[in-house]
Structures are given as structure tokens and as C-alpha cells.
Amino acid sequence: MPETANQSLSRRQFIAGTTGVVAATVAGGCSNPDAQTDERPAGVPVSPFGRDSTAMEVTEGLDLRGKTAFITGCNSGLGLETMRVLTQRGVHVIGAARTLEKAETACAAMTGTATPVACELSELQSVADCGRAVRAMGMPLDIVILNAGIMSLPELEQVNGIERQFFVNHIGHFTLASYLTDQAIAAEQGRFVILSSSGHSAAPDAGIEFDNLSGERDYRPMKMYGQSKLANGLFTRELARRLSGTNATANCVHPGVINTNLGRHFPKWQLVAAELIGWTFMKSLEAGAATQTYVATAPVLAGYSGYYFADCNPVMPDPRMLDDAQAAQLWTVSEEIAGEFLHA
Ligand SMILES: NC(=O)c1ccc[n+]([C@@H]2O[C@H](COP(=O)([O-])OP(=O)(O)OC[C@H]3O[C@@H](n4cnc5c(N)ncnc54)[C@H](OP(=O)(O)O)[C@@H]3O)[C@@H](O)[C@H]2O)c1
């Protein structure tokens, strides 16, 4: 039986509890919190970069001028830092935030070129409007970083009858991707980079609970976050399969543990503790943005698709993220949920 958060509070779980974001890594209720191993998938290039490398370092010397990227969650945390580095390296970034005002403020702070768009992932009309706006821009998308996310809502919240973390983190991005795929395929080597988390190991033992997407049965904040992050990984896997035969690729990443606004829903004592001792085990924001930036830009990764990266290198995820049958089922169920809002 998996140990639940209430059954014991180990030292590691205590440390985890000192920050909202670290709970993404060692989530309560997780049967195998260290499911992500250092084992590497065969044949995928290993980089000289690691845990402390920054997004600036992993793009050092790259000429990214002329490339276009799209990023969700551009106004905060990892998305903002990734946009900062990409624009500094010459990429035109289309930055999406929940409101146009937030996107405009974030984009205006960039030294390079950034175009703001609104995308509220919990409202599929907003997602569709964003997708159409980006399609209307017409340019190939070299990089699509599906980065926005929420974590560990204390009480069950639903969107259209679906648990909110699953809806925002997965369904919103799944719907958005349907609009952006043509432009990624049109690029010389378009790359989807999807933010998962090692917190995917907190998902239910059997993987996605398709009979409980409402979240009403046994709602636990980190279990549902884990399920949404597992969904990000399974979506990546099926997207990669569907992109095979094109020049486009899809990979997902665990960025590390970084003290961003992601922990906003955690109790105040945990946030205070994170401020006090988080430095002992967390990455800086600059290092936190490195893995997604590396996977989005590293020339050596051209053509590699369907992999999971952490600390700027390919690693093996929890086996539940390698379940092709569940990845296919998730795609079908997600299409049903997104319905008329999907790009045909
Ligand atoms: N930080 C970590 O330790 C860690 C670890 C593993 C994985 N991750 C993943 O990294 C990604 C980025 O997280 P972060 O750490 O940078 O957190 P963050 O600072 O809280 O940024 C999250 C971004 O997502 C946006 N967002 C939230 N709800 C949204 C919605 N309904 N529609 C559109 N955008 C929405 C937020 O917008 P607002 O600011 O307007 O709310 C914000 O821009 C997430 O997918 C997260 O799961 C982070």
C-alpha cells in the first residue's frame, strides 16, 4: 500500500513541507517519490550542463535570431525567466498570460522582441481565441513552451466539472496545442517543450483516474497535482508519436525545485519556512529555467522526441509516464473534454 501524507511525516517530507514547490518533488501520498532516477534513456545526447547551469549558460554562443517562441505563463517564475533569456538571445517570444495586461507588462520588460497575448487556460474560449490569434500571426513556431501551471489547490475546485489542476495544467494546454501544431511543423525543427514535474510520481498508483476526473473521490491536493503533471508527460509522449514523420518534436521537463509563485496555495508556515531554509535544496530561478531553455534550443537535440529531461539532461521518468495505452486514452478523453474548442 502506498504511504499517504497523513500516515507518516518523515524528515524528508518535513523538508518537503517547508515549501510549496518542493512538494512537487516529494509529494505526500506518493508511493515512489524518487521514481525519477538518474538512469538515462539510451541514445539521447547527454549535455555538459547540470543542476546549477542557468538558462543563460545553456544558450551561450547560440545564434537564435530569427526564431520564434510561444510561452504560456510568461509573467511569472520560470516562464518569465525563460522569456527573458530567449529574447536576450534574439528570439521573438509570443508571451501568453492570463490577461492581456499581465502579458503586456511582462513583455514590455524584455530587452528583445516580445508580443503579448491573453490565454486563460481555465476558459477554453480564451484558449481558442489565443490559438487563433497566434495562427493569424502566421509565422512558423520554432519553440512552443507549455509552461503555465497551478499546484496543490487546498480544496477541490472544478472547471466544467473537471478538477481544476488537471484542467488548467493539461486540458488548457492540450487545447492550445491543437492550434499551434501546424506552425510547429512548419518550422525548420519546431519543438514543443512541456512542463511536467517529478511530482508526477504523486499521481494515483494506476495513473490517470479516468473515472475520477471530477476529483470528487479522495481529493488530495498533491495527488491531483501529480495526476495533472503525469498528464503533461503522457500528452508529450502521444504528441511525440503523432509528430513522428515531421520535423517537429515534443519533450517534457522537470525544472527542479524553485521558489516561485507556484507554492502560493500552501499554508503560510510552509512558505515562511521555505524562505528560511529553501536555499539549502532549491535551485535559483536562473537555474530553474535552464532545462526548458536547453531542451528548446540545444542544436544537439534536433530530432529527439518523446523524452523527459531534468537538470538539462534526459532521465527516465516514473514508468507510469511511459504507458502508451494510457497516453492514447488520455488523448481521446482530452479531445472529448475540449470538444468544440479544439482546432479542427
Ligand atoms: N517551481 C517549481 O519548483 C516547479 C517544479 C516542478 C514543475 N514546475 C512547473 O513549472 C511551471 C511553471 O511554474 P512556476 O514555478 O514558474 O510557477 P509560477 O511562478 O506560479 O508561474 C505559473 C504561471 O502559470 C500561470 N497560470 C496559472 N494559472 C493559469 C491559468 N488558469 N491560465 C493561464 N495561465 C495560468 C500563472 O499566471 P498568474 O501569475 O497570472 O497566476 C503564471 O504565469 C508549472 O507548470 C509547474 O508545474 C515548477
The ligand as an ORCA input file, in Angstrom:
! r2SCAN-3c Opt
* xyz 0 1
  N       8.710     25.886     -9.307
  C       8.956     24.586     -9.170
  O       9.632     24.116     -8.237
  C       8.410     23.618    -10.177
  C       8.713     22.252    -10.020
  C       8.206     21.358    -10.954
  C       7.427     21.812    -12.005
  N       7.151     23.138    -12.123
  C       6.286     23.580    -13.231
  O       6.814     24.742    -13.821
  C       5.763     25.503    -14.422
  C       5.947     26.965    -14.115
  O       5.733     27.147    -12.736
  P       6.440     28.295    -11.897
  O       7.235     27.602    -10.851
  O       7.095     29.284    -12.770
  O       5.159     28.936    -11.156
  P       4.547     30.403    -11.159
  O       5.583     31.402    -10.862
  O       3.357     30.320    -10.262
  O       4.071     30.604    -12.654
  C       2.954     29.926    -13.137
  C       2.399     30.660    -14.328
  O       1.210     29.985    -14.767
  C       0.197     30.943    -14.921
  N      -1.130     30.395    -14.756
  C      -1.688     29.886    -13.632
  N      -2.974     29.564    -13.846
  C      -3.239     29.873    -15.135
  C      -4.394     29.806    -15.947
  N      -5.564     29.367    -15.467
  N      -4.315     30.222    -17.229
  C      -3.146     30.693    -17.712
  N      -2.018     30.804    -17.003
  C      -2.070     30.402    -15.718
  C       0.483     31.971    -13.848
  O      -0.239     33.155    -14.094
  P      -0.632     34.136    -12.864
  O       0.654     34.668    -12.339
  O      -1.484     35.181    -13.512
  O      -1.384     33.314    -11.872
  C       1.978     32.101    -14.012
  O       2.279     32.919    -15.098
  C       4.459     24.883    -13.918
  O       3.880     24.104    -14.937
  C       4.894     23.999    -12.779
  O       4.050     22.877    -12.601
  C       7.628     24.053    -11.241
*
